[in-house]
Every structure is written in C-alpha cells, then in structure tokens.
Amino acid sequence: MLSDVGFKAMNALHRIVLKVSGGRLGWTALGMPVLELTTTGRASGVARSVMLTSPLQEGAVLVVVASRGGDDHPPGWLLNLRDNPDVQVRLQGGAKHRMHGRVATPEERERLWSLVIARHRNY
C-alpha cells in the first residue's frame, strides 16, 4: 500500500509526464480516461488537485473510485469533495470545468461497481 508521500509522488510524476510530453501522454491509464480533480481543502480552504482515472462515464457523469489503491481509509480528495462538492474537473488537457461532485448512494454504488469491475479487471 502506498503512503501519502507515495501517492503525492505518483501524482507529481504523472504531471511531469503530461508536461514533458506536451499532453500527448498521461490522459489515459489502463484503458481509462484520466482527469484532474480540484477540490477545496476541508481544513485549509486551499485548492487541491489530484490526477484520477475515470473507469466509467454516463453522459456528463464522470465516475471515479475512491479506493486509494485498496486502502481502508478514504482518500483526502473524497473527504474534501464530501465537505465541499463544488469542484473543478479537467479532461484531456482542456480547460477546467466547474462540476458538482457527490458520493454515490448505496444503490448507485452497487450498480456502478458492477459496471466498473466488468470493464476494468484491475479493480
């Protein structure tokens, strides 16, 4: 399991790949689109960005999995989103778009999770 430092290093490396490649590499991973999610820190009030895969999209809905690599503890971005659902999302190097994030209901989670694992065995 990666530590917080490990996850931050992985995100920094991802951003370096995007920058060095001029955005030609890094906007997909394991067959999934990658997005940049910017939340507002729940304690600091500071904008926090993280690179995430989106294993499922339904129209304008972008599904992300808050698994933190299989850890039992939720990732910080999820806690930030829960406390302040007004976020910004950037896809394929485009402009950031304001979105409203939310945690799926148990019923939605069951349906979405079955679709995610059917399409992406790595989960």
C-alpha positions in Angstrom: 0.0 0.0 0.0 1.4 3.4 -0.9 1.8 6.0 1.8 0.5 9.6 1.4 4.0 10.5 0.2 3.9 7.7 -2.3 0.6 8.9 -3.7 1.8 12.5 -3.9 5.0 11.4 -5.7 3.0 9.3 -8.1 0.7 12.4 -8.9 3.8 14.6 -9.3 5.4 12.1 -11.7 2.1 11.9 -13.7 2.1 15.7 -14.0 5.7 15.6 -15.2 4.8 13.1 -17.9 2.0 15.3 -19.0 4.2 18.4 -19.2 7.2 16.8 -20.8 5.1 15.1 -23.5 3.1 18.3 -24.2 -0.1 16.5 -23.1 0.4 13.7 -25.6 0.9 11.1 -22.8 -0.9 10.7 -19.5 -4.5 11.5 -20.3 -5.3 7.7 -20.3 -4.2 5.0 -18.0 -5.1 1.3 -18.0 -7.7 1.9 -20.8 -9.4 4.7 -18.8 -9.5 8.4 -19.2 -7.5 10.4 -16.7 -8.9 13.6 -15.2 -7.6 16.3 -12.9 -9.9 16.8 -10.0 -9.6 20.0 -8.0 -11.3 20.2 -4.6 -11.2 22.7 -1.8 -9.3 21.5 1.3 -11.7 20.9 4.0 -9.4 22.3 6.7 -7.2 24.7 4.8 -9.6 26.1 2.2 -6.8 25.8 -0.4 -7.4 24.3 -3.8 -6.1 20.7 -4.0 -5.6 18.9 -7.3 -5.2 15.2 -7.9 -5.0 13.0 -11.1 -7.6 10.2 -11.1 -8.8 7.6 -13.6 -12.5 7.6 -14.5 -13.4 4.0 -15.2 -17.0 4.8 -16.2 -18.8 7.8 -17.8 -22.5 8.1 -18.2 -23.3 11.1 -20.3 -21.9 14.1 -18.4 -21.4 12.0 -15.2 -17.8 11.0 -14.6 -17.3 8.2 -12.1 -14.2 8.0 -10.1 -13.4 5.3 -7.5 -12.2 6.5 -4.1 -10.3 3.3 -3.3 -6.9 4.9 -2.5 -5.3 1.8 -4.0 -7.4 -0.6 -1.9 -6.7 1.1 1.4 -9.3 1.0 4.2 -9.1 4.8 4.7 -10.7 7.2 2.2 -8.5 9.5 0.1 -8.3 13.2 1.1 -9.9 14.3 -2.1 -13.1 12.3 -1.2 -13.3 13.9 2.2 -12.8 17.4 0.6 -15.5 16.6 -2.1 -17.9 15.4 0.6 -17.5 18.6 2.6 -17.5 20.9 -0.4 -18.9 19.3 -3.5 -18.2 22.3 -5.8 -15.2 21.0 -7.8 -13.3 21.6 -11.0 -12.5 18.9 -13.5 -10.1 18.9 -16.4 -10.1 16.3 -19.1 -7.6 15.7 -21.9 -5.7 18.8 -21.0 -8.7 21.0 -21.8 -10.0 23.9 -19.7 -11.2 23.2 -16.1 -15.0 22.9 -15.8 -17.0 23.5 -12.7 -18.9 20.4 -11.6 -20.8 19.3 -8.5 -19.5 16.1 -7.1 -21.2 13.7 -4.8 -20.9 10.3 -3.2 -23.0 7.6 -4.9 -25.9 6.2 -2.9 -25.6 2.5 -1.8 -27.9 1.5 -4.7 -26.0 3.5 -7.2 -22.7 2.2 -5.9 -23.8 -1.4 -6.3 -24.9 -0.8 -10.0 -21.8 1.3 -10.9 -19.3 -1.0 -9.2 -20.6 -4.0 -11.2 -20.1 -2.0 -14.4 -16.6 -0.8 -13.4 -15.3 -4.3 -12.5 -16.9 -5.8 -15.6 -14.9 -3.3 -17.8 -11.7 -2.9 -15.7 -10.4 -6.1 -14.1 -7.7 -4.1 -12.3 -10.3 -3.0 -9.8 
